[in-house]
Amino acid sequence: MDKKIKELQAKRREKSAALADLEQRLNGFDEITLQRDLTDEERKHQREAQVAFNKAKSEYDGVCRELSDEIADQQARSCLREKERNTGAKLRELLSSTHNGVQSRREIVLTGTAGSGTGVVGDSGAVSLTIHDMIPTLNEGLGLPSGLSLVTGVTGNELWPVSVDDVAMEETGEVEALSAQVLNFDKLTPIQRRVALRVLVSNTAIDNAAFDLLSFVQQKFTLAMRKYIAEKVFSQAAWNGNKGPFSGAAPAGTITLDATAYKNILKAVAQFADKGYDASQVCLVFDAATEAELKSTPKAEGQGGFIIENGKCAGYNYVVSHYINTKLDEAGKTLVTTPDKYIGIGLFNYEVVEQHGDVRLTVDSTSDGVGMKNVTSVILNTSMSFTDISVKTTTNGKKNTTTTAFALYKVAASA
């Protein structure tokens, strides 16, 4: 077994033991509470134990993720070595042949759906690839919230029918005619927009490190795609093209990080239930600094427990992303940090993110434009759409033209 995996396993056992000790201490306080009220000193020790437990739980989860990633990486490297002609070899062969002038400008298709798993589709040069493999959700700010899914390889025209009317029961006489009630319908359709990037790779780099060129290019493409999706889903930026549920949103209220924070978060979530949504599917979004505050803020004065505990915020799922505190600059081109912090609340199953058609990769090292610069051009092209299907949802008989499944709250510091 790899040395790093052994070290991580030992570290996980150590963190698990520490976590168990803290959990036992907290259980002891719970048992005392069943018999009598805790003293002020005992409440202080309980809060300290809870803070230590939250920290230990975070460290334990981090070690578990690191161990899982390391095992997955080793398995992936093992599978890659066993493939006679894998994806990397195919792309390196293409890069090498275009670089050496054996082939002219070429385009290969990275399909939007999974293939047979061999890494090569026929003899056409197409490489089997899925967008899901390109977008891991482990880095801060780039993780997708619970409920949101990315649909790949969408083809054809797509629409969501929306009912915009309700009907009501009526009381009437035994033989009187009933009033005619009409149900009207609307529809939502995704708007596809081209998403692309171009990377110029030095031919010198290809000559000196061709064996690792694929991973270099893919890392750049992967990071760019992950950042693109995270920015669109979380940012308040008033985008002209694809936009997420918080784009251009005005705050629906303020949440102060004091003794009332727990109650105010629950009240904010309750507003979604009042509209008719299943509030248990709610997911909150805030940055790491706000997460730290909520982890150390008690639920209420004299009450045990903190707003964030056991991986939940007030009992609901949450995701950490600094993009919730960003908007476009005055020129409308660059993301900048807002002076205030925000908490986003929403049901992300109502935000549909789709990649349409194929993902095309064009490699060119022989045309005049790149030849004069002594580089190889790698261009990625695809189409994506972001659709908030709650925009026209009728809630409690009221027609809407703006999002109803998402809301933004400004964070105020405790006095």
N, C-alpha and C positions, 0 to 999 in steps of 0.2 A: 504494500500500500504506500502511496506517495507520502513523503515526510510532512508536507504541508497539511494534508488531510488528517494525519495523526495528531498534529499539533492543534488543529481546529477542533477535533473531537475531544481532546483533553481539555481544551478551553471551554467547550460547551458543557462538559461534565462539571467543571469548576463553577461556571455561572449557574448551572441548574441547582447545585447544592446550595449556593448562596441564596438563590431565589426561594428554595424550599424553606430555608431557615426564616427568612423574612415573612413568608406566607404563614408559617407556624406562629410567629409573633402576632401577626394581625388576627389570626384565628383566636388567639388567647384573649385579645381585647374584645372580640365579638362574644366570647363565652362570658366574660365579665359583664358585658352590657345586658345579657339575658337575665342576670341576677340583680344588678343594680346599675345606677348611673355612674359613669366614669368621673373621676376627680379631674380637676384642671390639669394636674401633673400628668395623669394617665392620658388625657386627651392630647397633651403636647407630645408625649411619647408615641401615641397612635399616629399623629400627623407625620412625625419624623419617620416612623416605620413605613408609612404609606409612600412618602417621597422616595425613601431608599428602595422600596419595592418597585415603584415605577421606573426608577433609574436602572435597577437590576434587570427588570423585564425588558427594557429597551436594549440593554447590552446583550442579554441572552438572545433576543430576536435577531440582533445584528450578527452575532456569531453563527446562528442557525442559517441565516441567509447567505453569509459568506461561505459556510461549509457546503450548502446546497449548490451555490454558484460554482465552487471549485470542483465538486463532483461532476456537475453537468459539463463544465469546460473540459475536464479530462475525458469524459465519455465522448464528447463531440470531437476532440482531437483524435481519439482512438478510432472512431468511425471514419474520420476524414482520411486517416492513414490507410484504412482498409479499402477505400474506393480506388479502383484502377484509374478512372478518369473522373475526378470529382469537379465540383463547380470551380474551385480555385484553379485547377489545372486548365480547365477550359478557357477561363478568362485570361489567365497568364499566357496561354497559347495564342489567344487572339491579340493581346497586347504586343506580344513578341513579334508575331507575324506582320502586324501593321507597322510596328516600329522598324522592322528590318526591310519593309517595302515589299514583302511577299504578297500581302493583300492590300488593297486600297481601302478607303473609308468603308467601314462595316457597321451594321446595326444588328444587335442580338436582342431577343425578346425575353425579358424575365417575366414569366407568366404570373398572373395574379392569383392563381390557385395552385395547390400542392400537386406535384406530379407523382411519379412512381417511387420516388425516393432515391433514384440512382444518381441524380444530379445532372443527367444529360437526357434530353428528349430527342430521340432519333439522331439524324446526322445534320440537322438544320443549324446547329449552333445555339439553339435556345436552351437557356439554363432554368431549371425548375426552381422557383423561389416563392415564398409567401411573405407578405408584409409583416405578419405577426412575428416571424423570426427576426425581423430587422428592428423591432421596437420593443426591447425589454422595458419593464416598468419599475426599475429598482432605484434609479438615481433621484435625488431630491429635486423637486420641481418638475420632473418629467413623468412621474407616475400617473396613470389614468385612474380616475375615481371609480368606486364600485358602482355598477349599473351601466357604465358607458362601455360600449363595445365597438371595435373597429371592424367593419365589413369590407372584405377585399374582393376584387375581381367582379364588381357589379357591372352588368351589361344591360343594354336596352333602356327603355323609359320606365321610370318608377314613380309611383304616387301613393299617398296615404289619404284615403277618404276620411272626411271629418264631418260628424253630425253637428249641425249648428242650432238645432232646435230640440226642445223637450216637449213631451205631451203630458197632460194632466187629467186625472180622473175627475168626473163631474157627477153631481147628483141631479136627477131629473125625474119627471113624472113617469108613471108606469108605461104610458103609450106615447110619450112625447119624443120627438126626433132629437138625436144627439147632434151636438155642434161638430162641424168638420174641423179636424186638426191636421195640419200639413207638416211633414218632416222635410226640411231642406238640407242639402249636403254641399260641402265645399271640398277642396282637395289641396294637398301640399305636395309639391314636387321638388326634388333636390336640384340645386344649381351647380353644375360641374364647372370647376375652374382648373386650368392647367397649373400644375405644380412641377417645377423643374429646377435643376442646378447644373452648373458646369464647373468641372475641376480640371486645371491644367497641371499635369504631372511632368516633372523634368525628365527628359530622356536619360540624363545622367543617373537619376535615381533609379530608373528602370534597369539600366545597365548594372548598377551596383547592388541593387536589392530587389531584383525581379521576383525572387521566391516569396517575398513578403508584401508585394505590391497590392494584392487583392485585399488583404486585411487592412492595409492603410487606407485604401479608397473606400472600402465598406464602412470602416469606422467613421469616416467623415460623412458619408451619406447617411449612416444610421443616426448620428448625432443631429444632423440637420433635420431629418424627418421627425425625430422625437421632439426637438425644440419647436418645430413648426406646429405640431399637433398640440403640445402643451400651451404654447402662446395663444393659439386660437381658442382652446377650450377654457382657459382660466383668465386670460388678460381682459382688462376693462377697455382696451384699445378700440376705438371706433373704426374698425377696418372697413375698407371699401369693397373688398372681395369676400372670401370665406370669413365667417365670424362665429364666435362661440356665444353661449347664453349670457355672459356678463359684458359683452361688447357694448360700450356706450351706456351701460346701466347706471341709473341714479340710485343712491342708497335708499333702501326702504325703511331705514331706522338706524339707531345707534345701540351698540352693546358695550357697556362699560365693564372693564375687567376688575370688578370689585365683588362685594358680597352678593350683589344682585345678578351677576353674570350667568349663573346656572339657571336661574328662573327666566331670565330674558332670552337665553338660547332656546329653552323649552317653549316659551311663548312664540318665538319666531318660527320654530318648526310647526307649532300648532296651527299657524296660519295656512300651511299647506293642507293640513287635515281639514280645515274649515272650507277649503275650496273643493274638497272631494278626493284629494290624492291620498294614496297609502303612505302615511308619514314614516312608516318603518323603513321605507326604501330611501330615505333622505341621506345625503352625504354632504359633509361640510368641508370647506376649503379655507385654509389659512396658512400663513408662513411659519417658519420654525420658531421665531421669537414669540409669536402668539401661542403656539403649541406649548412652549416652555411656561408661559404665564398660566395657561389653563391647567397644566399638570400640577402646579403648585397653589392653585386657587381653590379653597374649600368650597363645597357645594353650597353651604349656608352656615351662618354663624352658629357655633356650637354643635354642628352636625359632622359626623365622620365622613371621610371620603373626599375626593377631589373631582373637579369637573371632568378631567381626562384621567381615566383609570382603566386598566385591562384592555388597552388598545381602542377604547371608545371615547367619544366626546359627548357627554351627557347621555350616554347610551346609544349614540348613533355613530356610523362609520365616518371617518374623515380622511383627508389626504393633505399632505403638506406640499405647498408650492408657492414660491415667492412671486410667481407670475400674477397672482391675484392682486398684487400691489403694483401693477404696471399699467401704463397707458402710452399713447403715442405723443411724441414731442409736438411742438407748435408747427413744425414742417410736415407732420403727419407721416414720417418715415421710420423713425427710430423709437424703440420702446424705452421708456424712462420710468424710474421708480416714483410712485406717488408719495407726497409728503405724509399721508396718513396710511394706516393699516386697515385691512378690510377682512371680513368673513363672508365667504360665499356659501349659500345654502341652496341645494337643488336636488332634483330627482333626475339623475343623469341618464336613466333609461329613456328619457324623452329627448336626449341629444343624440342624433344619429350621425356618426362619422363614417364616410364611405370612400373607398378608393375604387375608381371606375376603370374598367378595361384592363389593359396590360401596363406593366412598368417597363419602359424601353430604355435600354442602355446603348448609347452610341459612342464608339471609340474611333478616334481619328488621329493619325500621326503622320499622314503623307500629304495633306493638302497644303497649299502655299501659306495659309494663315498660321498654322501651327509649325510648319517647317521653318519659317523665318525665326520663330522663337525657340526652336529646338525643344518642343514639348509634345506630349501626347494629350489630346483632349478627351475627357470622359464626361459625357452628358447624360443626365437622368431625366426622363420625361414621364409624367403620368397625370391623372386628373383626380381631384378630390372634392368632396362636398361636405358641408356641415349644415345639418338641418335640425332646427328646434321644432319638433312636432307638437309642442304644447302651445304654439303661438295662436292657433285658432281653436283651441280646446274650449268648449263651453263649460263653465264652472258655475254651479248653482243657477243655471238658466241665464247667465250673462255671457254675451258674446265678447271675445277678446281679439285684439290685433297685436298684442305684445306678449312676451313670454309669461306664462303663469306657473311654470314648474321651477323657476329659479328666482333668487332674490339676493341682493347685496347689502351688507350691513357694515357701517363704519365702526371701527374699534376706538373706544375712548379709554385713556389710561385712568387707573384708579386715583382718586384724590389723595 
